[in-house]
Amino acid sequence: MTKEKKIANTEFGVDSRYSSKATKKIGGKDLMESRLERMKDLTPDQILRAKLIQLKLRMADYLLKPIYKKHNYFTEFLSNYIDAIYDKRNKFAEDVNISPVKLSQIINNHREPQEEFFLRLMVHSELTFKNICKFDKSCWYQVYFHEKICDTISSQDKWRPNVEKNVKTRHLISV
């Protein structure tokens, strides 16, 4: 059995089919060509379905971990959602009955999304995902508030000293 035929070193989880970087590069190139050839046969509906499922999985993964870096995931997910479905964002704004300016302000973090927007987004995504896969209606709220919680916790060193000045506790329990 040659090194190229050897499948994997299961003890360490290392793929050892390639005896050199050159054969690995060739194998990677072959794989990419095969993927591109297969992707040519996909219909626009299949591509949309794949993008939406990928977005759903990314959102679910995001909700499982604490995030401590400053990044607006809600607007990133919202942009990905809209861009996967529409060729122009103002068509989405029209479909959820908000102004394109308001949508732009939300996406660019110049305005916080209001409950009315969340409700419309919730219904829109529920209808969009209906024939693709199960999508939790509360996912958009969860992503938004998960981000707010993580931002608040990670920035305690900035806000906590001023807040502590205004907080008193009355210890009623004796030790």
C-alpha positions in Angstrom: 0.0 0.0 0.0 1.5 3.4 -1.0 1.3 6.5 1.0 -1.2 8.0 -1.4 -3.6 5.1 -0.9 -3.3 5.2 2.9 -6.5 6.9 4.1 -5.9 8.4 7.5 -4.0 8.2 10.7 -7.0 7.7 12.9 -5.0 8.1 16.2 -4.3 11.7 15.4 -7.0 12.5 12.9 -4.5 13.3 10.3 -5.2 12.8 6.6 -2.1 11.1 5.3 -3.0 10.2 1.7 -0.4 12.6 0.3 3.3 11.9 0.4 4.2 15.5 -0.4 2.9 19.0 -0.6 2.9 18.7 -4.4 0.5 15.7 -4.4 -1.6 17.4 -1.8 -1.9 20.4 -4.0 -2.8 18.3 -7.1 -5.4 16.4 -5.0 -6.9 19.7 -3.8 -7.0 21.1 -7.3 -8.8 17.9 -8.5 -11.3 18.2 -5.7 -12.0 21.8 -6.5 -12.5 21.1 -10.2 -14.9 18.3 -9.3 -16.9 20.6 -7.0 -17.0 23.3 -9.6 -18.2 20.9 -12.3 -20.9 19.6 -9.9 -22.0 23.1 -9.0 -22.6 24.0 -12.7 -25.6 21.6 -12.6 -27.2 23.2 -9.6 -30.5 25.1 -10.2 -31.0 28.6 -8.7 -33.4 27.1 -6.3 -30.9 24.5 -5.1 -28.3 27.3 -4.6 -30.8 29.4 -2.6 -31.7 26.4 -0.5 -28.1 25.7 0.3 -27.4 29.3 1.2 -30.4 29.5 3.5 -29.5 26.2 5.2 -25.9 27.4 5.6 -27.2 30.7 7.2 -29.4 28.8 9.6 -26.6 26.6 10.7 -24.2 29.5 11.2 -26.8 31.3 13.3 -27.4 28.2 15.4 -23.7 27.8 15.9 -23.3 31.5 16.9 -26.0 31.1 19.5 -24.2 28.2 21.2 -21.0 30.1 22.0 -20.2 33.2 23.9 -18.8 35.9 21.6 -16.5 38.5 23.1 -15.2 40.3 20.1 -16.9 43.5 18.8 -18.7 42.5 15.7 -22.3 43.0 14.6 -23.5 39.4 13.8 -27.2 40.3 13.6 -26.7 42.7 10.7 -24.2 40.3 9.1 -26.8 37.5 9.2 -29.6 39.8 8.1 -27.5 41.0 5.1 -26.7 37.4 4.2 -30.3 36.5 4.4 -31.5 39.3 2.3 -28.7 39.0 -0.3 -29.4 35.3 -0.7 -33.0 35.9 -1.6 -33.1 39.2 -3.3 -30.9 40.9 -6.0 -31.7 44.3 -4.5 -32.3 45.0 -0.8 -35.0 47.5 -1.5 -37.2 44.6 -2.8 -36.9 43.0 0.6 -37.8 46.4 2.3 -40.9 46.5 0.1 -41.8 42.9 1.0 -41.7 43.6 4.7 -43.2 47.1 4.2 -40.4 49.3 5.6 -38.6 52.1 3.8 -35.3 51.2 2.1 -33.7 54.0 4.2 -34.8 52.4 7.5 -33.5 49.0 6.3 -30.2 50.5 5.3 -29.9 52.2 8.7 -30.5 48.9 10.5 -28.0 47.0 8.3 -25.4 49.8 8.8 -25.9 50.0 12.6 -27.3 53.5 12.5 -30.6 52.4 13.9 -31.7 49.7 16.3 -34.3 47.4 14.8 -37.7 47.9 16.4 -40.1 45.1 17.4 -42.2 45.8 14.3 -39.2 45.0 12.1 -38.5 41.8 14.1 -42.1 40.6 13.8 -42.0 41.1 10.0 -38.6 39.5 9.7 -39.8 36.6 11.8 -42.9 36.0 9.5 -40.8 36.5 6.3 -38.2 34.0 7.3 -40.8 31.5 8.5 -42.5 31.7 5.1 -39.1 31.6 3.3 -37.8 28.5 5.2 -41.2 26.7 5.2 -40.3 24.4 2.3 -36.6 24.2 3.0 -36.1 23.2 6.6 -37.4 24.0 10.1 -36.5 27.5 11.2 -37.1 28.7 14.7 -39.1 31.9 14.6 -37.3 33.3 17.6 -33.9 32.9 16.0 -33.6 36.5 14.9 -34.4 37.8 18.4 -32.0 35.3 19.9 -29.2 36.4 17.6 -29.8 40.0 18.3 -30.0 39.7 22.1 -27.2 37.2 22.3 -25.0 39.8 20.7 -26.2 42.6 23.1 -25.5 40.4 26.1 -22.1 39.4 24.9 -21.3 43.1 24.1 -22.4 44.2 27.6 -20.5 41.5 29.4 -17.3 42.0 27.4 -17.3 45.8 27.9 -17.8 45.7 31.7 -14.5 47.5 32.3 -15.9 50.6 30.5 -19.4 50.8 32.1 -19.1 49.0 35.5 -17.1 51.7 37.5 -19.8 54.3 36.8 -22.7 52.0 37.4 -21.2 50.7 40.7 -21.2 54.3 42.0 -25.0 54.3 41.8 -25.6 50.8 43.3 -25.9 50.1 47.0 -26.7 46.8 48.6 -28.2 46.3 52.0 -27.0 43.0 53.4 -29.9 41.5 55.2 -28.4 38.1 55.6 -25.8 37.7 58.2 -23.1 35.2 57.9 
